[in-house]
Amino acid sequence: MKKINLLCATVTFLMFTSISIDTFATDGYFSAGTGTRNKGFAGAGISFIFSPFSAANNPAGIGFQSQNFRFAVGVGLFNPNRQYTVIGNPTTPDQWYGPAGTVDPRYARFGLTPGTVESGSQYFPVPTLAFTFKFGDKNAFGINLWGNGGMNTDYDTKTYRSEIIASFGDPMPDGNPNPMANVTMPTGVNISQMFMSLTYARVLGENHSIGISPIFVYQSFAAEGLQAFRDMGMAGFPGAPNSRYDYVTNNNGSASTGIGFKIGYQGQLFEGFRLGASVQPKINMSQFDEYKGLFAEEGDFDVPLTWTAGISYDFTENFTLIFDFKQILYGDVKSIANPMIASEMQPMIPNPAWQGPGDPNVMIPNPTWEQLGNENGAGFGWDDMNIFKIGAEYRFEKWELRAGYSHGGQPIGTDDVMFNILAPGLIEDHLSLGFTRYLGEHALHFAFTYAFNHAVEGPNPFDENQMIKIEMNQLEVELAFTF
């Protein structure tokens, strides 16, 4: 009864606190691992983790749990350090050349303020919760609650503001509103993604297990400081048909939900050699209605398909080596994968047949315009990620010592750095250390992860005179207790 009361109290606490938690990640915006033991392997262990947290990675893992009831709770402290640098001065109006090679103010550049800006909000608590219950020798049931991923940036400046355009005054000399007049600070986004899974696992024979987890997903999003994109008409002008002008930025938080599932297998093929695999199909989420003028497909932000396969082998009774391969298909979600193409974001372009000051046809509609929020509207330009993970564990007396290393491909290309100032999911390599200390029927778990600094540099697509560099590194410590 004490265990049940503790479980209920913890579930209630975490369900209220996790919704506001901004979890970060090292595999794009996905968490590199779930559960303290898994994080001690740098996210490896799809074939080897047998703790209550294992259901979040591989639903089959809880089938081999030895005790009838296990309850685990953990909390991590996450420290992401991210910044951007604008290199080069913005192009001045006397250099705003048109195609003919002459100065033409219609070809204004959207240059950013040079310098380096660091993001605030550097420390985040990350709780996790799991419990499993066995009935009979072959069946297990579990519940997991965890942060699947997220991203947060908080720059105390007007990042997307052109000082040169702002200096023209409001209204501007041509009588139109100045698109820089309403830009606010801070600049940034906050997306958090929380998963809750109900897992059933069945042991087949003595050495094989299969499992399935229906998953409920809750995610939230907010953006600030993006008024320049809105007021340049990239989401449509106020009052225009199909305009999404009011749904780009500073609309407080927006919530989205979805239901999906994960299936998994874990088994021992011969003495000491294990195989594991899991797949989570793409989860269709409801739209972020308050930001349907920012994300492609009118606020759509689905959870991409991810799958993992791995092996582990006991070289001795005390030492195990683990290897995993993981893939996340970010490229199948348009709001994440669509590139940012400057020429397609501008609703009006200079009229090539313009005759001069007496001709009112200064600008004409852009035939290639892709309005923000359209199916093919600008996104973050992310590619699929392929991640390789290796881990090792040494066991003696009441201790387990573990280490892991992970390397993933870079999802962000050099042509997409401008939008990714908001979401610098740059990490490629990270190293983890961890341990477990058994205390009778209970266990204490610890993990430390360092994600190595990585940077991507590319051009400002709206001003050829500037380069933008984004970079990030991360630290995380996590402590958990299993009852």
C-alpha positions as CSV (number, residue, x, y, z in Angstrom):
1,M,0.0,0.0,0.0
2,K,2.9,2.4,0.8
3,K,4.3,1.8,-2.7
4,I,0.9,2.5,-4.3
5,N,0.5,5.7,-2.3
6,L,4.0,6.8,-3.3
7,L,3.2,6.1,-6.9
8,C,0.0,8.1,-7.0
9,A,1.6,11.1,-5.3
10,T,4.5,11.0,-7.7
11,V,2.3,10.7,-10.8
12,T,0.2,13.6,-9.7
13,F,3.3,15.7,-9.1
14,L,4.9,14.9,-12.4
15,M,1.8,15.4,-14.5
16,F,1.5,18.9,-13.2
17,T,5.2,19.8,-13.4
18,S,6.2,18.1,-16.6
19,I,3.8,20.1,-18.8
20,S,5.9,23.2,-18.2
21,I,9.3,21.5,-18.5
22,D,11.5,22.4,-21.5
23,T,13.4,19.2,-22.1
24,F,16.3,19.4,-24.4
25,A,17.9,16.8,-26.6
26,T,21.1,15.7,-28.3
27,D,19.5,13.7,-31.2
28,G,18.1,16.8,-33.0
29,Y,15.3,17.8,-30.7
30,F,14.7,14.2,-29.4
31,S,16.2,13.1,-26.1
32,A,19.3,11.0,-26.7
33,G,18.0,8.5,-24.0
34,T,15.3,7.9,-21.5
35,G,16.0,6.7,-18.0
36,T,19.2,7.1,-16.0
37,R,20.7,3.8,-16.9
38,N,20.1,4.4,-20.6
39,K,21.6,7.8,-20.4
40,G,24.7,6.3,-18.8
41,F,25.2,4.4,-22.1
42,A,24.7,7.7,-24.1
43,G,21.3,6.3,-25.1
44,A,22.5,2.8,-26.2
45,G,21.0,-0.4,-24.9
46,I,17.9,-1.2,-27.0
47,S,18.8,-4.9,-26.4
48,F,20.1,-4.6,-22.8
49,I,18.1,-2.3,-20.6
50,F,15.7,-4.2,-18.2
51,S,14.6,-1.4,-15.9
52,P,11.1,0.1,-15.6
53,F,12.4,3.0,-17.8
54,S,13.2,0.5,-20.6
55,A,9.6,0.6,-21.9
56,A,10.2,4.2,-23.1
57,N,13.0,2.9,-25.4
58,N,11.9,-0.7,-26.1
59,P,8.5,-1.9,-24.8
60,A,9.8,-5.5,-24.8
61,G,12.4,-4.7,-22.2
62,I,10.1,-5.0,-19.2
63,G,9.2,-8.6,-20.0
64,F,12.5,-9.8,-18.4
65,Q,12.0,-7.9,-15.2
66,S,12.7,-10.3,-12.3
67,Q,10.6,-8.6,-9.6
68,N,6.8,-8.4,-9.5
69,F,6.6,-4.7,-8.9
70,R,9.2,-2.0,-9.7
71,F,8.9,1.7,-9.4
72,A,11.5,4.2,-10.5
73,V,11.6,8.0,-10.3
74,G,14.4,10.3,-11.5
75,V,15.3,13.9,-12.0
76,G,17.9,15.5,-14.1
77,L,19.5,18.9,-14.4
78,F,20.0,20.0,-17.9
79,N,22.4,22.8,-19.0
80,P,22.4,23.7,-22.7
81,N,24.6,26.5,-23.8
82,R,23.6,28.0,-27.2
83,Q,24.5,31.2,-29.0
84,Y,24.6,32.7,-32.5
85,T,27.0,35.1,-34.1
86,V,26.2,37.4,-37.0
87,I,29.4,38.0,-39.0
88,G,29.8,41.0,-41.3
89,N,28.0,44.3,-41.5
90,P,24.6,44.5,-43.2
91,T,24.5,45.8,-46.7
92,T,23.9,49.6,-46.8
93,P,21.3,51.2,-49.1
94,D,24.0,52.5,-51.4
95,Q,24.8,48.9,-52.2
96,W,21.2,47.6,-52.7
97,Y,21.8,46.7,-56.3
98,G,19.1,45.3,-58.6
99,P,19.7,42.8,-61.4
100,A,20.8,45.6,-63.7
101,G,23.7,46.4,-61.4
102,T,22.4,49.8,-60.4
103,V,21.3,50.9,-57.0
104,D,17.6,50.2,-56.5
105,P,15.9,50.7,-53.1
106,R,13.3,48.1,-54.0
107,Y,15.9,45.4,-53.5
108,A,16.3,46.1,-49.8
109,R,18.4,43.7,-47.7
110,F,17.3,42.2,-44.4
111,G,20.6,42.5,-42.5
112,L,20.9,41.5,-38.9
113,T,22.9,43.3,-36.2
114,P,26.5,41.9,-36.1
115,G,27.8,40.3,-32.9
116,T,27.4,37.3,-30.6
117,V,24.3,36.7,-28.5
118,E,24.0,34.0,-25.9
119,S,20.7,32.4,-25.0
120,G,19.4,32.8,-21.4
121,S,17.4,30.1,-19.6
122,Q,20.4,27.7,-19.1
123,Y,19.2,25.3,-16.4
124,F,16.2,23.0,-16.6
125,P,14.9,20.2,-14.4
126,V,13.9,17.0,-16.2
127,P,11.8,14.5,-14.2
128,T,11.0,10.9,-15.3
129,L,8.7,8.3,-13.8
130,A,8.1,4.6,-14.5
131,F,6.6,1.6,-12.9
132,T,6.1,-2.1,-14.0
133,F,4.0,-4.9,-12.6
134,K,4.4,-8.6,-13.6
135,F,1.5,-11.0,-13.6
136,G,2.5,-14.5,-14.0
137,D,5.9,-15.5,-15.4
138,K,5.2,-14.3,-19.0
139,N,3.3,-11.0,-18.8
140,A,4.3,-7.5,-17.7
141,F,2.5,-4.1,-17.6
142,G,4.1,-0.7,-17.3
143,I,3.5,3.0,-17.3
144,N,6.2,5.6,-18.3
145,L,6.1,9.4,-18.1
146,W,9.0,11.3,-19.7
147,G,10.0,14.3,-21.8
148,N,10.6,13.0,-25.3
149,G,12.3,16.2,-26.5
150,G,12.1,19.9,-26.9
151,M,14.0,23.1,-27.6
152,N,14.2,26.4,-26.0
153,T,16.0,29.7,-27.0
154,D,15.7,33.0,-25.2
155,Y,17.8,35.8,-26.7
156,D,17.6,39.1,-24.9
157,T,17.7,41.1,-28.0
158,K,15.7,41.9,-31.2
159,T,17.4,39.2,-33.3
160,Y,15.3,39.6,-36.4
161,R,15.4,43.3,-36.8
162,S,17.2,45.4,-39.4
163,E,18.5,48.6,-37.9
164,I,18.9,50.0,-41.4
165,I,15.3,49.4,-42.4
166,A,14.2,50.6,-39.0
167,S,16.0,53.9,-39.5
168,F,13.7,54.8,-42.4
169,G,11.0,55.7,-39.9
170,D,7.4,54.6,-39.5
171,P,5.8,55.1,-41.9
172,M,8.6,54.7,-44.4
173,P,9.2,57.3,-47.2
174,D,6.9,55.4,-49.5
175,G,4.0,55.6,-47.0
176,N,4.0,51.9,-46.0
177,P,4.3,50.8,-42.4
178,N,7.9,50.0,-41.4
179,P,8.1,46.2,-40.9
180,M,10.7,46.7,-38.1
181,A,8.5,49.0,-36.1
182,N,6.8,46.3,-34.0
183,V,9.7,43.9,-33.4
184,T,10.0,43.1,-29.7
185,M,12.5,41.3,-27.4
186,P,13.3,38.7,-26.2
187,T,13.6,36.5,-29.3
188,G,13.1,32.8,-29.1
189,V,10.9,29.7,-29.0
190,N,9.9,27.2,-26.4
191,I,8.7,23.7,-27.4
192,S,8.3,20.8,-25.0
193,Q,7.1,17.4,-25.8
194,M,5.8,15.0,-23.1
195,F,5.0,11.3,-23.6
196,M,3.0,8.9,-21.5
197,S,3.0,5.3,-22.5
198,L,1.1,2.2,-21.3
199,T,3.1,-0.9,-22.0
200,Y,2.3,-4.6,-22.3
201,A,5.1,-7.1,-22.8
202,R,4.9,-10.9,-23.3
203,V,7.8,-13.3,-22.9
204,L,8.0,-16.0,-25.6
205,G,9.7,-19.1,-24.5
206,E,12.6,-18.3,-22.1
207,N,14.7,-15.9,-24.1
208,H,12.5,-13.7,-26.2
209,S,10.0,-10.8,-25.5
210,I,7.8,-8.6,-27.5
211,G,6.0,-5.5,-26.3
212,I,3.7,-2.7,-27.4
213,S,3.1,0.7,-26.0
214,P,0.2,3.0,-26.9
215,I,1.5,6.5,-26.4
216,F,-0.2,9.8,-25.5
217,V,1.7,12.9,-26.6
218,Y,1.2,16.4,-25.2
219,Q,3.3,19.2,-26.7
220,S,3.4,23.0,-26.3
221,F,4.9,25.8,-28.3
222,A,5.4,29.5,-28.0
223,A,7.4,32.0,-30.1
224,E,8.5,35.6,-29.5
225,G,10.2,38.4,-31.5
226,L,9.3,37.2,-35.0
227,Q,7.3,40.3,-36.0
228,A,9.6,41.2,-38.9
229,F,8.6,38.0,-40.8
230,R,5.0,38.8,-40.1
231,D,5.1,42.5,-41.0
232,M,7.0,41.9,-44.2
233,G,3.9,40.0,-45.3
234,M,5.4,36.6,-45.4
235,A,2.3,35.1,-43.7
236,G,0.0,37.4,-45.7
237,F,-1.1,41.0,-45.1
238,P,-3.8,42.0,-42.6
239,G,-7.3,41.6,-44.1
240,A,-6.1,39.7,-47.2
241,P,-7.7,36.5,-48.2
242,N,-6.2,33.5,-46.4
243,S,-3.9,35.7,-44.4
244,R,-2.2,34.2,-41.4
245,Y,-0.8,37.5,-40.2
246,D,-2.1,37.1,-36.7
247,Y,-0.6,33.6,-36.2
248,V,3.1,34.0,-36.5
249,T,4.5,35.2,-33.1
250,N,3.8,36.4,-29.6
251,N,0.6,34.4,-29.1
252,N,1.5,32.9,-25.8
253,G,1.5,29.1,-25.5
254,S,-0.2,26.8,-27.9
255,A,-1.0,23.1,-27.1
256,S,-1.1,20.1,-29.4
257,T,-2.0,16.4,-28.7
258,G,-1.7,13.1,-30.4
259,I,-1.8,9.3,-30.0
260,G,0.7,6.8,-31.4
261,F,2.4,3.6,-30.5
262,K,5.8,1.9,-30.2
263,I,6.5,-1.8,-30.7
264,G,9.6,-3.7,-29.7
265,Y,11.5,-7.0,-29.5
266,Q,14.3,-8.1,-27.2
267,G,15.8,-11.5,-27.1
268,Q,18.9,-13.7,-26.4
269,L,19.9,-15.5,-29.5
270,F,22.6,-17.5,-27.8
271,E,24.4,-17.4,-24.5
272,G,25.4,-13.8,-23.8
273,F,24.3,-12.4,-27.2
274,R,21.2,-10.3,-27.3
275,L,19.3,-8.5,-30.0
276,G,16.8,-5.7,-29.6
277,A,14.7,-3.4,-31.9
278,S,11.9,-1.0,-31.6
279,V,9.9,1.3,-34.0
280,Q,7.7,4.2,-33.3
281,P,5.7,5.3,-36.4
282,K,5.0,8.9,-37.2
283,I,2.5,10.4,-34.7
284,N,0.0,12.7,-36.2
285,M,-0.5,15.7,-33.9
286,S,-3.2,18.3,-33.7
287,Q,-2.2,21.7,-35.0
288,F,-0.7,24.6,-33.1
289,D,-3.6,26.8,-34.0
290,E,-2.0,29.9,-32.6
291,Y,1.0,29.5,-34.8
292,K,-0.6,28.3,-38.1
293,G,1.2,31.3,-39.8
294,L,4.6,30.0,-38.7
295,F,4.7,26.2,-39.1
296,A,4.0,24.6,-42.4
297,E,0.7,22.9,-43.0
298,E,-1.1,25.5,-40.9
299,G,0.6,24.8,-37.6
300,D,1.3,21.1,-38.0
301,F,4.2,19.6,-36.0
302,D,4.0,15.9,-36.1
303,V,6.4,13.6,-34.2
304,P,8.6,11.9,-36.8
305,L,9.1,8.2,-37.2
306,T,12.0,6.8,-35.3
307,W,13.4,3.3,-35.1
308,T,16.4,1.7,-33.3
309,A,18.1,-1.7,-33.5
310,G,21.0,-3.0,-31.5
311,I,23.0,-5.8,-30.1
312,S,24.8,-6.6,-26.9
313,Y,27.3,-9.3,-25.9
314,D,28.6,-10.5,-22.5
315,F,32.4,-10.9,-23.0
316,T,32.6,-12.1,-19.4
317,E,29.9,-12.5,-16.7
318,N,31.0,-9.1,-15.5
319,F,31.5,-7.1,-18.8
320,T,29.0,-6.3,-21.5
321,L,29.5,-4.3,-24.8
322,I,26.5,-2.7,-26.5
323,F,26.0,-1.2,-30.0
324,D,22.9,0.6,-31.3
325,F,21.8,2.3,-34.5
326,K,19.0,4.8,-34.4
327,Q,17.3,6.8,-37.1
328,I,14.9,9.7,-36.8
329,L,13.0,10.7,-40.0
330,Y,12.8,14.5,-39.5
331,G,12.6,14.9,-43.3
332,D,9.0,13.5,-43.3
333,V,7.6,16.4,-41.2
334,K,7.3,19.5,-43.4
335,S,7.4,22.1,-40.6
336,I,10.7,20.6,-39.6
337,A,12.2,19.7,-43.0
338,N,11.0,22.4,-45.4
339,P,14.0,24.7,-46.4
340,M,14.0,28.4,-45.9
341,I,14.2,29.9,-49.4
342,A,14.3,33.7,-49.3
343,S,13.1,34.3,-52.8
344,E,9.9,32.3,-52.1
345,M,9.1,34.0,-48.8
346,Q,8.5,37.5,-50.1
347,P,4.9,38.2,-51.2
348,M,5.8,41.1,-53.5
349,I,8.8,41.5,-55.8
350,P,10.1,44.5,-57.8
351,N,8.4,44.9,-61.1
352,P,11.1,44.3,-63.8
353,A,9.1,46.5,-66.2
354,W,8.9,49.5,-63.8
355,Q,9.3,52.8,-65.7
356,G,10.5,54.9,-62.8
357,P,9.0,57.3,-60.3
358,G,5.9,58.1,-62.4
359,D,5.0,54.4,-62.8
360,P,2.7,53.2,-60.0
361,N,3.5,49.5,-60.7
362,V,6.5,49.5,-58.5
363,M,6.0,46.0,-57.1
364,I,4.1,43.0,-58.4
365,P,2.9,39.7,-56.7
366,N,5.6,37.1,-56.4
367,P,4.6,34.1,-58.6
368,T,6.8,31.8,-56.5
369,W,5.6,33.0,-53.1
370,E,5.1,30.3,-50.5
371,Q,3.2,31.9,-47.7
372,L,4.3,31.0,-44.2
373,G,2.0,28.2,-43.0
374,N,1.5,26.7,-46.4
375,E,2.2,23.1,-47.1
376,N,5.5,24.2,-48.7
377,G,6.1,27.2,-46.4
378,A,9.5,27.8,-44.9
379,G,10.6,25.4,-42.2
380,F,13.9,24.6,-40.4
381,G,15.4,22.6,-43.2
382,W,16.3,19.6,-41.1
383,D,17.5,16.3,-42.6
384,D,17.0,12.8,-41.3
385,M,19.4,11.8,-38.5
386,N,21.4,8.6,-38.4
387,I,22.9,7.9,-34.9
388,F,25.5,5.3,-33.8
389,K,25.7,4.5,-30.1
390,I,28.2,2.3,-28.2
391,G,28.1,1.5,-24.5
392,A,29.9,-0.7,-22.0
393,E,29.1,-2.0,-18.5
394,Y,31.3,-3.6,-15.8
395,R,29.6,-5.3,-12.8
396,F,31.1,-6.2,-9.5
397,E,29.6,-6.8,-6.0
398,K,26.7,-4.3,-5.7
399,W,28.0,-1.9,-8.4
400,E,27.4,-1.4,-12.1
401,L,29.7,1.0,-13.9
402,R,28.8,2.1,-17.4
403,A,30.0,4.5,-20.2
404,G,28.7,5.4,-23.6
405,Y,29.5,7.4,-26.7
406,S,27.1,8.6,-29.4
407,H,27.7,10.1,-32.8
408,G,24.9,11.5,-35.1
409,G,24.7,13.1,-38.5
410,Q,24.1,16.9,-38.6
411,P,20.5,17.6,-39.4
412,I,21.0,21.3,-40.1
413,G,22.6,22.4,-43.4
414,T,24.6,25.6,-44.0
415,D,21.7,27.2,-46.0
416,D,19.2,27.0,-43.1
417,V,21.0,28.7,-40.2
418,M,18.9,31.8,-40.0
419,F,15.7,30.1,-38.8
420,N,17.7,27.7,-36.7
421,I,18.9,30.5,-34.5
422,L,15.6,29.6,-32.8
423,A,16.2,25.8,-32.8
424,P,19.9,25.0,-32.8
425,G,19.7,21.2,-32.7
426,L,23.3,20.9,-33.6
427,I,24.8,18.2,-31.3
428,E,26.6,15.4,-33.1
429,D,28.8,13.8,-30.4
430,H,28.3,13.1,-26.7
431,L,30.0,11.1,-24.0
432,S,28.3,9.6,-20.9
433,L,29.3,8.0,-17.6
434,G,27.1,6.4,-15.0
435,F,26.7,3.9,-12.3
436,T,24.1,1.8,-10.3
437,R,24.5,1.0,-6.6
438,Y,22.2,-1.7,-5.3
439,L,20.8,-1.1,-1.8
440,G,19.1,-4.4,-0.9
441,E,15.9,-4.6,-3.1
442,H,16.4,-0.9,-4.2
443,A,18.9,0.8,-6.4
444,L,20.4,4.2,-6.9
445,H,21.3,5.3,-10.5
446,F,23.5,8.2,-11.7
447,A,24.4,9.5,-15.2
448,F,26.5,12.3,-16.5
449,T,26.5,13.4,-20.1
450,Y,28.6,16.0,-22.0
451,A,27.6,16.9,-25.5
452,F,30.5,18.4,-27.3
453,N,30.3,21.9,-28.7
454,H,29.3,22.0,-32.4
455,A,28.7,24.9,-34.8
456,V,27.2,25.4,-38.2
457,E,27.9,28.5,-40.3
458,G,26.0,29.7,-43.3
459,P,24.8,32.8,-45.2
460,N,22.1,35.2,-44.3
461,P,19.6,34.4,-47.1
462,F,18.4,38.0,-47.0
463,D,21.7,39.7,-47.1
464,E,24.7,38.2,-49.0
465,N,27.1,40.4,-47.1
466,Q,26.6,38.4,-43.8
467,M,27.3,35.0,-42.4
468,I,25.5,33.5,-39.4
469,K,27.1,30.9,-37.0
470,I,25.0,29.0,-34.5
471,E,26.5,26.7,-31.9
472,M,25.7,24.7,-28.8
473,N,27.1,22.3,-26.1
474,Q,25.3,20.6,-23.3
475,L,25.8,19.1,-19.8
476,E,23.4,16.9,-18.0
477,V,23.4,15.1,-14.7
478,E,20.6,12.7,-13.7
479,L,19.8,10.8,-10.5
480,A,17.2,8.1,-10.1
481,F,16.0,5.6,-7.5
482,T,14.3,2.3,-8.2
483,F,12.1,0.8,-5.5
